[in-house]
Amino acid sequence: MTGTDTTAVDGASLIRDGKAHLGIEFGSTRIKAALVDADGRLLGSGAHDWENRYVEQNWTYGLDEVWGGLQTCVAALQTDVEARWGVHLERLGGLGISAMMHGYLAFDAQGEQLVDFRTWRNTYTTTAAARLTQAFGQNIPLRWSVSHLLHAVLEGEEHIERLDHITTLAGYVHWKLTGRKVLGVGDASGVFPIDSATGSYDATMVAAFDALPEVAQMPWKIGDLLPQVLPAGADAGSLTDEGARLLDPSGSLQAGAPVAPPEGDAGTGMVATNSIRPGTGNVSAGTSAFAMVVLDRELTGIREEIDLVTTPAGDPVAMIHTNNCTGDLDAWLGMLGELPALMGLEVDREEFYRRLFGHALEAPADCDGLLSYNYLSGEHQTGVATGRPLFLRGQDSGLKLASFMRAQLNAAFAALACGMKVLLEQEKVPLTSLFAHGGIFRTEGVAQQVLADALNTPVAVGDTAGEGGAWGMAVLAAFTALPEAERGAGLAGYLEERVFSDAQVTTRDPEAEGVAGYASWLERYQAGLAVERLAGEVLA
């Protein structure tokens, strides 16, 4: 992968000539920006931390936070570009927006937001999702936009008859930057089921939704509410003058750049790990986690643990999604990080984390009897409606730092491991290796080994493991900006021939002792889920 190697690149000229491509991703806790050349080499980056809020029993972000955070992120990118290359970013070769998939953003005919943004993290759509699963003959998760829409209908919410359109966070930002109400097919597949043969919403399921008795009374049809679906590389509009000012209020950023179809974080994760051909797979780990495996055949039936989505090119994908991954781990690391300061010591945070992670591998994979449930929110993979972080140990369990850290890492991937067992062992989907990305993998070999043992599958990490979805979205923006004659074998060919042509990849194989230890730990973890469910009720 050429990713971070810019030694042979004249970045200043590329940026000055408007040949650099910008990807922005709205993650759960960070908004990130990545600037790349046409081969995916990183030219600059920026970030802004943000957090969701729990308001009236709803996980949400305010739209003012969206724009304030975006502008801060772009300003940080500008600063980084000037420090690296001595030029100011004024022209873009291409632009792309990605964000957390799913959720519900609803607007009226005047473009006014009707209700607070409802994110993927909300799990109150149980009845609606079950109705849709039955009507469609396909598992429809709680977090999908159509589940939120039907939930609002079933609850008789006041706004529902005034609906003009719904979209995702990426779709909303793209709309404001370009004036186009569109979605990339990968992001759209978390809104409503996609027919891979047509590349758009499944017509049979559209009809089934409109035929639901409660929906049939509405003054709209579902097809009128949904954004247009586009594959990777399609014309999704260009950056308008108003959009340029939203990105850069100073006025120095010019309009006119082509903008890629907006994608979800699952799609950008597939791009960032070159996992878009059948038989390939990837794991993206952040506040939530998901594994994506590109399918070469249909599943044998409805699997509530497995979502059916698509690649940015429209190919079918099995998705194992978990609501919880690194959030509780980050909280523990923050608390442990207070200890050096308490002793009057100054330590490098990255080095401190590296040592803690490395120390975890000195403990056995069964963590000497320590259990951790990292549920900051409910977890559908394990049937937990309301999460509460919980740490458990027996009277005879040794409480040592290595075992404690190993338990935290085990927990980060536990719900994912539960879902992957269904895909690999029951559905017997072939998978030779998984590519992983996300900040948890920046400490070389540690989380990677834990995940390999947890899934009993080789796990590969490339040199952009910490760059994640913003880099993947920048690559999609670069692909969109390519002239048709230079696209060759499509997105898959572009990734293999240009972006990943000299990939620097390290692979960790599962270790027999680690696989057995994690399996033993996971068995106790699953047996203890009743305690986690009770904690959610008691501490409500």
JOGIQUI-V620578 format. One record per run of one state. SS is the DSSP state (helix for helix, strand for strand, loop for the rest). FROM is the first residue (numbers start at 1). TO is the last residue. Records with the same first field share a line. If there is no record, write none. Layout:
BEGIN
SS = FROM-TO ; FROM-TO
END
This chain:
BEGIN
loop = 1-10 ; 17-20 ; 27-29 ; 37-41 ; 50-52 ; 55-58 ; 61-62 ; 86-93 ; 100-103 ; 108-112 ; 114-117 ; 119-125 ; 137-144 ; 155-157 ; 163-164 ; 168-168 ; 179-181 ; 189-193 ; 196-199 ; 202-202 ; 211-212 ; 217-221 ; 226-227 ; 231-237 ; 239-240 ; 248-257 ; 260-262 ; 273-280 ; 286-288 ; 295-306 ; 311-315 ; 323-326 ; 337-337 ; 343-348 ; 361-366 ; 370-370 ; 374-378 ; 383-383 ; 385-389 ; 393-400 ; 413-413 ; 427-432 ; 438-438 ; 442-445 ; 456-457 ; 463-468 ; 482-483 ; 487-489 ; 500-504 ; 509-511 ; 528-528 ; 539-540
helix = 11-16 ; 63-85 ; 126-136 ; 145-154 ; 158-162 ; 169-178 ; 185-188 ; 203-210 ; 213-216 ; 222-225 ; 241-247 ; 265-272 ; 327-336 ; 338-342 ; 349-360 ; 367-369 ; 380-382 ; 401-412 ; 414-426 ; 439-441 ; 446-455 ; 469-481 ; 484-486 ; 490-499 ; 512-527 ; 529-538
strand = 21-26 ; 30-36 ; 42-49 ; 53-54 ; 59-60 ; 94-99 ; 104-107 ; 113-113 ; 118-118 ; 165-167 ; 182-184 ; 194-195 ; 200-201 ; 228-230 ; 238-238 ; 258-259 ; 263-264 ; 281-285 ; 289-294 ; 307-310 ; 316-322 ; 371-373 ; 379-379 ; 384-384 ; 390-392 ; 433-437 ; 458-462 ; 505-508
END
